[in-house]
Amino acid sequence: MFNLSELQHEFMNHLLDKKSVIAKNVMEQNGVPVSTRLGIYGNAYKVRLKSSIENDHEILGIYLGDDLFDLMAAGYTASQPSQFTSLRDFCEYLPEYLRKTEPFSATPIIAEIAEFERNLLFAFDAGNAKRSTIEDLTSLPQEQWPTMKLRFHPSMQIHKTHWNSVPSWQALKAEKIPPQQEKLDAYWLIWRNYNRITEFRSLAMDEYVMLNGFLHGGNFADICELLLEYHTEEEVAVNAITHLTSWLEIGIISTFQ
């Protein structure tokens, strides 16, 4: 007789199609064979995981079509059995799986679409935090501006792409035919707004450099130095304040330090 831990282990082996002796601990009931009873649980487990992928990656599923989506779901479920207490995290490794596994790896935009959807979900699920306002910025003494650093809202992310995955995602979301896969090196800002709706937009290179500089601990003086690559010395301060103001308006700055 197995103890509870052993029973759980054997049952999980059965669900994952591994060698298992769980059948020895299951009885036939109302004329239903043991194999049938266990098969019901095994099928339900796989269906639930596939449903989780469908829910979290709706646009990816549309891009792939039914046959490729079924192939992906079966392959990912077999190679990455769930180790999480929440199904929300089950697809954490899906982008990496798609980058490395044929036939999906031959079309790199597929992994990028999956990663984009993961980041949208992360932004939606991120914790709450204070959102600073323009009044908070203007109240800072002038002498503190050069050493000013930022802490961003937990939902804020920078998403990098090498292909036109985001325009393709947008087209499918609008029920339009997506463009053909093509190279597109770009940066995207993703965040959850005041109304708890996830938003995103493309980033110009100077804004990306500014955001990335703050994320890596730079202060306002450091950031202005970086912006000299994109603007004249006279334009740097204006452009920096313009970006700061836009970030405050959409609520991605948590605090000034």
C-alpha positions in Angstrom: 0.0 0.0 0.0 1.4 3.4 -1.0 1.4 6.4 1.2 -0.2 9.6 0.0 3.0 11.1 -1.4 3.7 7.9 -3.4 0.2 7.8 -4.7 0.5 11.4 -5.9 3.8 10.6 -7.6 2.4 7.5 -9.4 -0.8 9.3 -10.4 1.3 12.2 -11.9 3.4 9.7 -13.8 0.2 8.3 -15.3 -1.0 11.7 -16.3 2.4 12.4 -18.0 2.3 9.1 -19.8 5.2 7.8 -17.8 5.6 4.3 -16.3 3.2 4.0 -13.4 1.7 1.4 -11.1 -1.2 3.6 -10.0 -3.6 1.1 -11.6 -2.9 -1.3 -8.8 -4.5 1.2 -6.4 -7.6 1.9 -8.4 -10.7 -0.3 -8.3 -13.2 -1.0 -11.0 -16.5 0.8 -10.2 -20.0 0.2 -11.6 -18.6 -1.9 -14.4 -16.2 0.8 -15.6 -12.7 -0.7 -16.1 -9.7 0.7 -14.2 -8.1 1.7 -17.5 -11.2 3.7 -18.5 -11.4 5.5 -15.2 -7.7 6.5 -15.3 -8.0 7.5 -18.9 -10.7 10.0 -18.1 -8.4 11.7 -15.7 -5.5 11.6 -18.1 -7.5 13.1 -20.9 -9.0 15.7 -18.6 -5.6 16.8 -17.5 -4.3 17.3 -21.1 -7.5 19.1 -22.1 -7.2 21.5 -19.2 -3.6 22.3 -20.0 -4.5 22.8 -23.7 -7.4 25.1 -22.6 -4.9 27.1 -20.5 -2.7 27.7 -23.6 -5.8 28.7 -25.7 -6.9 31.2 -23.1 -3.5 32.8 -22.6 -2.4 32.7 -26.2 -5.5 33.4 -28.2 -3.8 35.3 -31.1 -1.0 32.8 -31.3 -3.6 30.1 -31.8 -5.2 32.1 -34.6 -1.8 32.6 -36.2 -0.9 28.9 -36.1 -4.2 27.5 -37.1 -5.8 24.4 -35.6 -3.4 21.7 -36.7 -0.2 23.5 -35.7 -1.8 24.7 -32.5 -2.7 21.1 -31.6 0.8 20.0 -32.4 2.3 22.8 -30.3 0.0 22.1 -27.3 0.7 18.4 -27.3 4.4 18.9 -27.6 4.7 21.6 -25.0 2.6 19.8 -22.5 4.7 16.7 -22.9 8.0 18.5 -22.7 7.1 21.0 -20.0 4.7 19.3 -17.5 3.2 21.9 -15.2 5.2 22.6 -12.1 3.1 25.6 -11.0 0.2 25.9 -8.6 -1.5 28.4 -11.0 -2.3 27.6 -14.6 -1.5 31.3 -15.3 2.2 30.3 -15.2 2.0 27.1 -17.2 3.1 28.7 -20.5 6.1 30.5 -19.0 8.5 28.5 -21.1 6.4 28.5 -24.3 8.3 31.1 -26.2 11.6 29.3 -25.5 10.0 26.0 -26.6 8.9 27.6 -29.9 12.3 29.0 -30.5 14.0 25.6 -30.2 11.4 23.2 -31.5 10.7 22.3 -35.1 8.6 23.2 -37.1 8.0 26.3 -35.1 11.7 27.4 -34.8 11.8 27.8 -38.6 9.4 30.7 -38.3 10.8 32.9 -35.5 7.9 35.3 -35.5 5.9 32.6 -33.8 8.0 32.6 -30.6 7.9 36.4 -30.6 4.1 36.5 -30.7 4.1 34.1 -27.8 6.5 36.2 -25.8 4.5 39.3 -26.5 1.4 37.7 -25.2 3.3 36.5 -22.1 4.4 40.1 -21.4 0.8 41.4 -21.8 -0.3 38.9 -19.2 2.5 39.8 -16.9 1.6 43.4 -17.1 -2.0 42.6 -16.3 -1.1 40.4 -13.4 1.6 42.7 -11.9 1.2 44.1 -8.4 -0.2 47.5 -7.5 2.0 50.5 -6.6 1.8 54.2 -6.2 1.7 56.2 -9.5 3.4 59.6 -9.4 1.9 62.7 -10.9 3.2 65.7 -12.8 2.7 67.7 -9.5 5.2 65.3 -7.8 7.7 66.1 -10.5 7.3 69.8 -10.5 7.5 69.9 -6.7 11.1 68.5 -6.7 13.7 71.2 -5.9 15.8 72.1 -8.9 19.0 71.1 -7.2 17.7 67.5 -6.9 17.1 67.1 -10.6 20.6 66.0 -11.7 20.6 63.1 -9.2 17.0 62.2 -9.6 16.3 58.5 -10.2 13.0 56.7 -11.1 11.2 53.7 -9.8 8.6 52.3 -12.3 5.2 50.8 -11.8 5.5 46.9 -11.6 3.5 46.5 -14.7 5.9 48.5 -16.9 8.0 46.4 -19.3 10.2 46.9 -22.4 9.6 44.3 -25.1 12.1 43.9 -27.9 11.3 42.4 -31.2 13.4 41.3 -34.3 10.4 40.5 -36.5 7.0 42.2 -37.3 5.3 40.1 -34.5 3.5 43.0 -32.9 2.0 44.4 -36.1 1.0 40.8 -37.0 -0.6 40.4 -33.5 -2.5 43.7 -34.0 -3.8 42.6 -37.4 -5.1 39.3 -36.1 -6.6 41.0 -33.1 -8.5 43.3 -35.5 -9.6 40.2 -37.5 -7.4 41.2 -40.4 -4.9 39.2 -42.4 -1.5 39.6 -40.9 1.5 40.7 -43.0 4.1 38.3 -44.2 6.9 37.7 -41.7 9.7 40.2 -42.1 12.5 41.7 -40.1 11.6 44.5 -37.7 13.9 45.5 -34.9 11.8 47.5 -32.5 11.2 48.3 -28.8 7.7 48.4 -27.3 6.5 49.8 -24.0 3.9 47.6 -22.2 2.0 48.7 -19.1 -1.3 48.5 -17.2 -3.1 51.8 -17.1 -5.2 53.4 -14.4 -8.3 51.5 -15.5 -6.4 48.1 -15.2 -6.3 47.7 -19.0 -3.0 46.6 -20.5 -1.6 48.9 -23.2 1.4 49.0 -25.4 3.1 51.3 -27.9 6.3 51.5 -29.9 9.3 53.4 -28.5 11.5 55.7 -30.4 15.2 55.0 -29.8 15.8 58.1 -27.6 12.9 57.2 -25.4 14.0 53.6 -25.2 17.6 54.7 -24.2 16.1 57.0 -21.6 13.9 54.3 -20.1 16.6 51.7 -20.2 19.0 54.1 -18.5 16.7 54.7 -15.6 15.9 51.0 -15.3 19.6 50.4 -14.9 20.0 52.9 -12.1 21.0 56.0 -14.0 20.1 59.5 -12.7 18.7 62.4 -14.7 22.2 63.8 -15.5 23.3 60.4 -16.8 20.3 60.1 -19.0 20.8 63.6 -20.5 24.3 62.5 -21.4 22.9 59.5 -23.2 20.4 61.7 -25.1 23.2 63.8 -26.6 23.5 61.0 -29.2 20.0 61.8 -30.5 19.5 65.5 -29.8 21.5 68.7 -29.6 22.6 70.0 -26.2 19.8 72.6 -26.4 17.2 70.0 -27.2 18.1 67.4 -24.6 16.3 68.9 -21.6 13.1 69.6 -23.5 13.0 66.0 -24.9 13.8 64.5 -21.5 11.0 66.4 -19.8 8.6 65.6 -22.6 9.2 61.9 -22.1 9.0 62.2 -18.3 5.7 64.0 -18.7 4.2 61.4 -21.0 5.2 58.6 -18.6 3.5 60.4 -15.7 0.4 60.8 -17.8 0.1 57.1 -18.5 1.1 56.2 -14.9 4.3 54.2 -15.3 6.4 56.2 -12.8 5.9 55.0 -9.3 8.3 57.2 -7.4 11.1 59.7 -7.8 14.2 59.0 -5.7 
